[in-house]
């Protein structure tokens, strides 16, 4: 039976904890192991060396590499994981909104399938690899970490990057109290990715709303200056039954394609007091059914296993463990 190993960098910022979670799920359901590729870019000579053709193995084993952006294909090509005798290689670019002019067709030689996190950049990647592109979407480990919990003492939870007006948790809490809301600032951030994901799920599962704004409301060096996009904050919160409040990334196809009425509370501008008043109005109408619906819809649309199934089907492979967990998702989504 075919198995697929999953390649990730040996260490990453906490913001990539959801991808470590994806890697663990994929390795388990693809009957593979976690392997690593270098976390530094090769020099010019090393990069040229890495462009030599990959030797295809005869073992019934493949490799799926989770990459930050398109340029990280050069890191993968340097690794033993890429050079070993894998029968096929799948590369999955997570931050696929980056379009790197320094990445060329030859960099993806030996890659049998290139997955991207959203369809907006499909034309760009097709110019690099032709029909070997599969558009997926941001997801979450809904089956294991999701929640339809009805008791939610926190009205509004904060996590991650915020525009300046929302970045002072003490001020946000004060405005929330004036409007009768319970606001929670940044939760603890354990350094271990698994512990970090557990803490995030706990915080989201205790909240009615998470505050999360489009990246274009607070442009930083590691965010795109023109394109807007959802991230794991959106999908992990919804998986835990928590809706999203903020100026939403309306131009992201994932936002338009995946989300449902009640998934988000869209602000028309960044204005702390004005925004908090909108949250207060929404909270006054909130019921536990909103959390249950977010959870059910997340099972149907956002669980990573749906993307893993698309990859397996594209590669004409079958994984009984994956099929069993998808069946469990279908049962839970209608219960």
C-alpha positions, 0 to 999 in steps of 0.5 A: 500500500502506498504511503506518503511522508510529510516534510516540514521545516525543523522549527517555525514561528508560532504562527505556523503551529496550524501547519504543524497540526496539518502535518501531523494529521496528514502523516497519520492518515497517509500512513507516513512519517514526519521528515524535514527539509532545511530552514535556510535558503541555499546559496547560488552554487547550492541552488544550481546543484539542487536543480539537477534531476531528481532520481525517482524511486521504485518504492511505493512511497511518496513525499508531500512537502508543506512550504511557506511560499514558492521560493521555499522550493529551493530549500526542499530541493536541497534536502535528502527528503527530496533526493531520496527514492520517493516515487512521487513528490507533492509540494503544498505552498501555504502562503501561495499569495506570494508570486516570486519573480525569481522562481522559475519553471525549472525549480519545480522539476521533479514535483508531480503535483503542486498544491496551493492554498487558494485559487486566486493564484492558479494562473500564476502557478499554471505558468510554472507547472502547467496542469500539475496544479491543485487549488485547495483552501485554508482549513482546520483540524475540526474533527479533533480540535473543533467545538460546538460548546454552548457555554461561552463566557467571553464575548470577544477574544483577541489573537494575533496581528491587529491594526493599531487601534485594536492593538492595546488589549487594556484599552479594548477591554475598557471599551468592552466593559463600558458596553457590557462586554467581556473581552479577552486579550492574547491567550498564553502562547506555549512554544510547543506547536501542539500545546499552542494549538490546544491553548488556541482551541480552548480560547476560541471554544470559550468565545462568541466572537474573535476579532480578526481584520484583513491584513490590509488594515495593518500592513507589516513586512511579512504581510502582502501589501496588495492582496488580502487573505484569510489565515488559520485564525479564521478557520480555527476560530470557526472550527471552535464555533467562534464567529469572526468580527472585523474588517473582513478580507472580502477580496479573498476567494476563500472568504467568498467561497467558504464562509456562510451567514453568521460566520463573520461580522464585517466592520465597514471601518477600523474604529474601536468604539464603533466596532465594539458597539457593533459587537455588543449588538451582535452579542445581544442576539447571539445564541448557542445555535450560532456556535453549533452551526459554525462547527457543523459548517466547519466540519463540512467545508473547512476540515483539512481532511477534505483537502487531503482527500482531493490530493489522494484522488488527484494522485489516484490513491486510496487511504482507508484511515482518511476515508474512515475519518471523512465518514465520521465528519459526515456523521458529526456534521448532521448530528 
